[in-house]
Amino acid sequence: MTPTSPVSASFRLSNRLQQVGFSDIVQIRNKVMDLRAQGKSVFQFEGGEPYLPTPQHIKDAMTRALAENKTRYAPSSGIMELRMAIARKVNERNRIPAAVEDVLVVNGGMQGLFAGFQSVLDPGDEVLMFSPFWTPIKDLIAFCEAKPVFVSTGEARANGIAKTLAKHLTSRTRALYYNSPQNPSGVVFDRTEAETVAKFAIEHDLIVIADEAYEDLVYDDEHVSIASLPGMSERTITSFTLSKSYSMTGWRVGYVVAKEPWMTGLRKATLYSTNGVSTPSQWAGLAAIETPVGVFDEIRAGYKQRRDLLINGLNSLGLHCEHPKGAFYAFPDVTSIDQDSRKAGAKLLEIAQVATVPGVVFGDAGEGHLRFSFSTGLDVIEAGIDSMRRKL
């Protein structure tokens, strides 16, 4: 019988991964799957995917790429046709002054953000970020052995953005994460607010990591790319994704726009992680980018109809919620159900079969709220509101 050897001290994860966690949202999805396996109906509002399918012309482009054997390695920065189309798009629609060499194709917005933080941060650096926030951001920062510093969006808008940011500034502050429209709240920073953030970044020599995943889903205001503002293109890394605008979540295609020296870092991070994006998917991405911009008017109208139905329903139940100006999430105050958002979410799921995401998952500033996605069927929204009205 072979004696059992003691576990070696080397059998441990690297230190930089010790502070990197897993998503709470995955755990919620697993609970929903368990309930469905038991034959129970669940009204799902916890998701983060578009309700529309991928448009047919994009799927057709993939089919053509396969038929034409466009399946070999592509340059790790992306096929030239797609990069050129992206450069045209960001110049015309985002007003970001970008050339082809400022564009990198990546595996979804997540890889763009990962590469952006890796390109900028050193261990011990601090990153200012508005809160509540999309949960993976704190882990992307932790992966760099850096520190996220949370700035309440509500406080900043009430007391002054520059003044509030300045309260959290230290000698270690290196960057600022800027997300508009915001996940989970649907907040959209207007042009004046974007200009205030830009001025603060310039004055304090900060690099901005901009997340524009929901750029095309803005309902009651304009979308302002912070890199388009004077003096910002050279100090901003902007991450885009095709997931939300074109209903391409599973395709894993996105792109990053940045100047040097950041582009060199972005290319290295991509080269030595995935070495590029699936070639056929890039040809589908080209079809997406070339979609006429007028298509988004109809898409936004569909989301706005769902938004208004959900928000009006939540408010009628006494769950106060402002109309989000962007993205496809509502973030109501649920303290009347329970002060603890995890307990409030659990009660909704158990009693009314309504699945949501606890607000505290998105940072302390999200406590007392639940995130509802209105990217679902109108019938689901109506049934979920009715279930809460009858059972709570």
C-alpha positions as CSV (number, residue, x, y, z in Angstrom):
1,M,0.0,0.0,0.0
2,T,1.4,3.3,-1.0
3,P,1.5,5.8,1.8
4,T,-0.4,9.0,1.3
5,S,2.0,11.9,0.7
6,P,1.3,15.2,2.4
7,V,0.0,17.9,0.0
8,S,2.9,20.0,-1.2
9,A,3.1,23.7,-0.3
10,S,3.3,24.3,-4.0
11,F,-0.2,23.0,-4.6
12,R,-1.9,26.3,-4.4
13,L,-3.3,28.9,-6.7
14,S,-1.1,31.9,-7.6
15,N,-1.5,34.8,-5.2
16,R,-3.1,37.0,-7.8
17,L,-6.1,34.6,-8.1
18,Q,-6.8,34.5,-4.4
19,Q,-8.9,37.7,-4.6
20,V,-10.7,36.7,-7.8
21,G,-14.1,35.2,-7.3
22,F,-16.9,33.7,-9.3
23,S,-20.2,35.3,-10.3
24,D,-23.2,35.2,-7.9
25,I,-25.4,35.4,-11.0
26,V,-24.3,31.9,-12.0
27,Q,-25.4,30.6,-8.7
28,I,-28.9,32.2,-9.2
29,R,-29.1,30.6,-12.7
30,N,-28.3,27.2,-11.2
31,K,-31.1,27.7,-8.6
32,V,-33.5,28.6,-11.4
33,M,-32.5,25.5,-13.3
34,D,-33.1,23.3,-10.2
35,L,-36.6,24.8,-9.9
36,R,-37.4,24.1,-13.5
37,A,-36.1,20.6,-13.2
38,Q,-38.7,20.1,-10.4
39,G,-41.4,21.1,-12.8
40,K,-41.9,24.6,-11.4
41,S,-42.6,27.7,-13.5
42,V,-40.1,30.6,-13.0
43,F,-40.5,34.1,-14.3
44,Q,-36.9,34.9,-15.3
45,F,-35.7,38.5,-14.9
46,E,-32.1,37.6,-13.8
47,G,-30.6,37.4,-17.3
48,G,-28.4,39.7,-19.3
49,E,-29.1,38.7,-22.9
50,P,-31.0,40.4,-25.6
51,Y,-34.5,38.9,-26.2
52,L,-34.1,39.1,-30.0
53,P,-32.3,36.4,-32.0
54,T,-29.2,37.1,-34.0
55,P,-30.3,38.8,-37.2
56,Q,-30.4,36.5,-40.2
57,H,-28.0,38.5,-42.4
58,I,-25.3,38.0,-39.7
59,K,-25.9,34.2,-39.6
60,D,-25.9,34.2,-43.4
61,A,-22.4,35.9,-43.3
62,M,-21.1,33.1,-41.1
63,T,-22.6,30.5,-43.5
64,R,-20.9,32.1,-46.5
65,A,-17.6,32.3,-44.6
66,L,-17.7,28.6,-43.9
67,A,-18.7,27.7,-47.5
68,E,-15.8,29.9,-48.8
69,N,-13.4,28.1,-46.4
70,K,-12.6,31.3,-44.5
71,T,-11.6,29.1,-41.6
72,R,-7.8,29.5,-41.3
73,Y,-5.9,31.6,-38.8
74,A,-6.6,35.3,-39.0
75,P,-4.2,37.9,-37.8
76,S,-4.4,38.1,-34.0
77,S,-5.5,41.7,-34.3
78,G,-8.4,40.8,-36.5
79,I,-9.2,40.5,-40.2
80,M,-8.4,43.8,-42.0
81,E,-11.9,44.1,-43.5
82,L,-13.5,44.1,-40.0
83,R,-11.0,46.4,-38.5
84,M,-11.5,48.9,-41.3
85,A,-15.3,48.8,-40.8
86,I,-14.9,49.3,-37.1
87,A,-12.6,52.3,-37.6
88,R,-15.3,53.9,-39.9
89,K,-18.0,53.1,-37.4
90,V,-16.3,54.6,-34.3
91,N,-15.3,57.7,-36.3
92,E,-18.8,58.3,-37.7
93,R,-21.1,57.1,-34.8
94,N,-18.9,57.4,-31.7
95,R,-16.9,60.5,-32.9
96,I,-13.7,58.8,-31.7
97,P,-10.8,59.7,-33.9
98,A,-9.4,56.2,-34.7
99,A,-7.4,54.7,-37.5
100,V,-7.2,51.0,-38.3
101,E,-4.1,50.6,-36.2
102,D,-6.2,51.8,-33.2
103,V,-8.6,48.8,-33.5
104,L,-8.2,45.3,-32.1
105,V,-10.8,42.5,-32.5
106,V,-11.3,40.5,-29.3
107,N,-13.4,37.7,-27.9
108,G,-16.3,39.8,-26.5
109,G,-16.3,42.8,-24.3
110,M,-14.9,40.8,-21.4
111,Q,-11.6,40.2,-23.2
112,G,-11.4,43.8,-24.2
113,L,-11.8,44.9,-20.5
114,F,-9.4,42.2,-19.3
115,A,-6.7,43.3,-21.8
116,G,-7.3,46.9,-21.0
117,F,-6.7,46.5,-17.3
118,Q,-3.8,44.2,-17.9
119,S,-2.3,46.9,-20.1
120,V,-2.5,49.7,-17.6
121,L,-2.4,48.3,-14.0
122,D,0.5,47.3,-11.8
123,P,0.2,45.6,-8.4
124,G,-0.9,48.1,-5.8
125,D,-2.5,50.5,-8.3
126,E,-6.0,51.8,-7.6
127,V,-8.9,52.2,-10.0
128,L,-11.9,54.5,-9.4
129,M,-15.2,53.0,-10.4
130,F,-18.7,54.1,-10.1
131,S,-21.0,51.9,-7.9
132,P,-23.2,49.9,-8.2
133,F,-21.1,48.2,-10.9
134,W,-21.0,45.2,-13.2
135,T,-19.6,42.5,-10.9
136,P,-16.7,41.1,-13.0
137,I,-14.9,44.5,-13.0
138,K,-13.7,44.2,-9.4
139,D,-12.3,40.8,-10.3
140,L,-10.6,42.0,-13.5
141,I,-8.9,44.6,-11.3
142,A,-8.0,42.1,-8.7
143,F,-6.5,39.8,-11.4
144,C,-3.9,42.6,-11.9
145,E,-3.3,42.7,-8.1
146,A,-4.7,46.2,-8.1
147,K,-7.5,47.6,-5.9
148,P,-11.0,48.8,-7.0
149,V,-12.1,52.0,-5.2
150,F,-15.9,52.4,-5.3
151,V,-17.5,55.7,-5.9
152,S,-21.3,55.9,-5.4
153,T,-23.0,57.0,-8.6
154,G,-25.9,58.4,-6.6
155,E,-23.6,60.5,-4.3
156,A,-21.6,61.7,-7.3
157,R,-24.6,62.9,-9.2
158,A,-26.1,64.5,-6.1
159,N,-23.0,66.2,-4.7
160,G,-20.9,66.7,-7.8
161,I,-18.9,64.2,-9.8
162,A,-15.5,65.8,-9.6
163,K,-15.9,66.6,-5.9
164,T,-16.9,63.0,-5.1
165,L,-14.2,61.4,-7.2
166,A,-11.6,63.7,-5.5
167,K,-12.6,62.2,-2.1
168,H,-11.4,58.8,-3.2
169,L,-8.2,60.0,-5.1
170,T,-4.9,58.9,-3.7
171,S,-1.3,58.8,-4.8
172,R,-1.9,55.2,-6.0
173,T,-4.9,56.1,-8.3
174,R,-3.9,55.0,-11.8
175,A,-7.2,54.6,-13.7
176,L,-10.9,55.2,-13.8
177,Y,-13.5,52.7,-15.1
178,Y,-16.3,54.4,-16.9
179,N,-19.5,52.5,-17.9
180,S,-22.4,54.3,-19.6
181,P,-25.1,53.1,-19.9
182,Q,-24.5,51.4,-16.6
183,N,-25.2,47.8,-15.6
184,P,-27.1,47.3,-13.3
185,S,-28.9,50.6,-12.9
186,G,-29.4,51.8,-16.5
187,V,-27.9,55.2,-15.6
188,V,-26.7,57.1,-18.6
189,F,-24.1,59.9,-18.0
190,D,-25.1,62.9,-20.1
191,R,-22.7,65.0,-22.1
192,T,-22.0,67.4,-19.2
193,E,-21.3,64.6,-16.8
194,A,-19.0,62.9,-19.3
195,E,-17.1,66.1,-19.8
196,T,-16.7,66.4,-16.0
197,V,-15.3,62.9,-15.8
198,A,-13.0,63.7,-18.7
199,K,-11.7,66.9,-17.2
200,F,-11.0,65.1,-13.9
201,A,-9.1,62.3,-15.7
202,I,-7.0,64.9,-17.6
203,E,-6.3,67.0,-14.5
204,H,-5.2,64.0,-12.5
205,D,-3.5,62.1,-15.3
206,L,-5.7,59.1,-15.1
207,I,-6.2,56.4,-17.8
208,V,-9.9,55.7,-18.5
209,I,-11.2,52.2,-19.3
210,A,-14.5,52.8,-21.0
211,D,-17.1,50.1,-21.2
212,E,-19.7,50.8,-24.0
213,A,-21.5,47.4,-24.1
214,Y,-24.9,49.1,-24.2
215,E,-24.0,52.0,-26.5
216,D,-27.0,51.4,-28.9
217,L,-29.6,50.9,-26.1
218,V,-30.1,54.5,-24.9
219,Y,-33.7,55.6,-24.8
220,D,-34.1,59.1,-23.4
221,D,-30.7,60.7,-24.0
222,E,-27.7,60.6,-26.3
223,H,-24.8,58.2,-25.9
224,V,-21.5,60.0,-25.5
225,S,-18.3,58.1,-25.9
226,I,-15.9,59.6,-23.5
227,A,-13.0,59.0,-25.9
228,S,-14.6,61.4,-28.3
229,L,-14.1,64.4,-25.9
230,P,-11.1,66.7,-26.3
231,G,-7.8,65.3,-25.0
232,M,-9.4,61.9,-24.2
233,S,-8.7,59.6,-27.2
234,E,-5.0,59.2,-26.2
235,R,-5.8,58.3,-22.5
236,T,-8.9,56.1,-23.1
237,I,-9.2,52.4,-23.8
238,T,-12.7,51.8,-25.1
239,S,-14.2,48.3,-25.0
240,F,-17.1,47.4,-27.3
241,T,-19.1,44.2,-27.9
242,L,-21.4,42.9,-30.5
243,S,-23.3,41.0,-27.9
244,K,-26.0,43.5,-26.9
245,S,-26.5,45.6,-30.0
246,Y,-26.7,42.7,-32.4
247,S,-27.9,39.9,-30.1
248,M,-24.6,38.0,-30.5
249,T,-23.9,37.0,-27.0
250,G,-22.8,33.5,-27.8
251,W,-20.6,34.6,-30.8
252,R,-18.0,36.2,-28.5
253,V,-17.0,39.0,-30.7
254,G,-16.0,42.5,-29.6
255,Y,-13.4,45.1,-30.2
256,V,-11.2,47.6,-28.4
257,V,-10.2,51.1,-29.6
258,A,-7.1,52.7,-28.1
259,K,-3.9,54.6,-29.0
260,E,-0.3,53.7,-28.2
261,P,1.2,52.7,-25.9
262,W,-2.1,50.9,-24.8
263,M,-2.6,49.2,-28.1
264,T,0.8,47.3,-27.8
265,G,-0.4,46.0,-24.4
266,L,-3.8,45.1,-25.7
267,R,-2.2,43.1,-28.6
268,K,0.1,41.3,-26.3
269,A,-2.7,40.3,-23.9
270,T,-4.7,39.0,-26.8
271,L,-1.8,37.3,-28.5
272,Y,-0.8,35.3,-25.4
273,S,-4.3,34.4,-24.3
274,T,-6.5,33.5,-27.3
275,N,-4.3,34.6,-30.2
276,G,-7.3,36.1,-31.9
277,V,-11.0,35.5,-32.6
278,S,-12.6,32.8,-34.6
279,T,-12.2,33.7,-38.3
280,P,-15.7,32.8,-39.5
281,S,-17.2,34.8,-36.5
282,Q,-15.2,37.8,-37.7
283,W,-16.9,37.7,-41.1
284,A,-20.2,37.6,-39.3
285,G,-19.0,40.5,-37.2
286,L,-18.3,42.5,-40.4
287,A,-22.0,42.0,-41.4
288,A,-23.1,43.2,-38.0
289,I,-21.0,46.3,-38.1
290,E,-22.3,47.2,-41.5
291,T,-25.9,46.9,-40.4
292,P,-27.8,50.1,-41.3
293,V,-28.0,52.3,-38.1
294,G,-31.7,52.9,-38.6
295,V,-32.3,49.3,-37.5
296,F,-31.7,50.4,-33.9
297,D,-34.8,52.6,-33.9
298,E,-37.0,49.6,-34.0
299,I,-34.9,47.6,-31.5
300,R,-34.9,50.5,-29.0
301,A,-38.7,50.8,-29.4
302,G,-39.1,47.2,-28.4
303,Y,-36.9,47.6,-25.4
304,K,-38.6,50.8,-24.4
305,Q,-42.0,49.1,-24.5
306,R,-40.8,46.4,-22.2
307,R,-39.0,48.9,-19.9
308,D,-42.2,51.0,-19.4
309,L,-44.3,47.9,-18.8
310,L,-42.0,46.6,-16.1
311,I,-41.3,49.9,-14.4
312,N,-45.0,50.8,-14.3
313,G,-45.7,47.4,-12.8
314,L,-43.0,47.6,-10.2
315,N,-44.1,51.1,-9.1
316,S,-47.7,49.9,-8.9
317,L,-46.5,47.3,-6.3
318,G,-44.7,50.0,-4.3
319,L,-41.3,49.0,-5.5
320,H,-40.0,52.4,-6.4
321,C,-38.0,52.5,-9.6
322,E,-36.9,55.3,-11.9
323,H,-37.1,54.8,-15.6
324,P,-33.6,53.7,-16.7
325,K,-32.3,55.7,-19.6
326,G,-30.2,52.9,-21.1
327,A,-29.3,49.2,-21.1
328,F,-32.1,46.7,-20.3
329,Y,-32.3,46.6,-16.5
330,A,-34.5,48.0,-13.8
331,F,-33.1,48.5,-10.3
332,P,-36.0,49.0,-7.9
333,D,-35.9,49.7,-4.2
334,V,-37.1,46.5,-2.6
335,T,-36.6,47.4,1.1
336,S,-40.3,46.9,1.6
337,I,-39.8,43.2,1.0
338,D,-36.5,43.0,2.9
339,Q,-33.7,45.3,3.8
340,D,-31.3,42.6,2.7
341,S,-31.3,42.3,-1.0
342,R,-30.3,38.6,-1.0
343,K,-33.2,37.8,1.3
344,A,-35.5,39.9,-0.8
345,G,-34.5,38.1,-4.0
346,A,-34.9,34.7,-2.2
347,K,-38.4,35.6,-1.1
348,L,-39.4,36.7,-4.6
349,L,-38.1,33.5,-6.0
350,E,-39.7,31.3,-3.4
351,I,-43.0,33.0,-3.0
352,A,-43.7,34.5,-6.5
353,Q,-41.3,32.4,-8.6
354,V,-39.7,35.6,-9.9
355,A,-35.9,35.3,-10.4
356,T,-33.8,38.5,-10.0
357,V,-30.3,39.4,-8.9
358,P,-29.6,40.9,-5.5
359,G,-28.4,44.4,-5.7
360,V,-25.6,43.9,-3.2
361,V,-23.9,41.6,-5.8
362,F,-23.2,44.9,-7.7
363,G,-21.5,46.5,-4.6
364,D,-22.6,48.0,-1.3
365,A,-24.3,50.8,-3.2
366,G,-26.7,48.3,-4.7
367,E,-28.0,47.0,-1.3
368,G,-31.7,47.3,-0.9
369,H,-32.3,46.8,-4.6
370,L,-32.9,44.0,-7.0
371,R,-31.9,43.9,-10.7
372,F,-34.7,43.0,-13.1
373,S,-33.9,42.5,-16.8
374,F,-36.7,43.7,-19.1
375,S,-35.0,41.9,-22.0
376,T,-37.7,39.2,-22.1
377,G,-41.2,38.6,-23.5
378,L,-44.0,41.1,-22.8
379,D,-46.0,38.1,-21.5
380,V,-43.2,37.2,-19.0
381,I,-43.2,40.7,-17.7
382,E,-47.0,40.8,-17.3
383,A,-47.1,37.3,-15.7
384,G,-44.2,38.2,-13.3
385,I,-45.8,41.4,-12.1
386,D,-49.2,39.6,-11.7
387,S,-47.5,36.8,-9.7
388,M,-45.9,39.4,-7.3
389,R,-49.2,41.3,-7.0
390,R,-51.0,38.1,-6.0
391,K,-48.4,36.4,-3.8
392,L,-46.4,39.1,-2.0
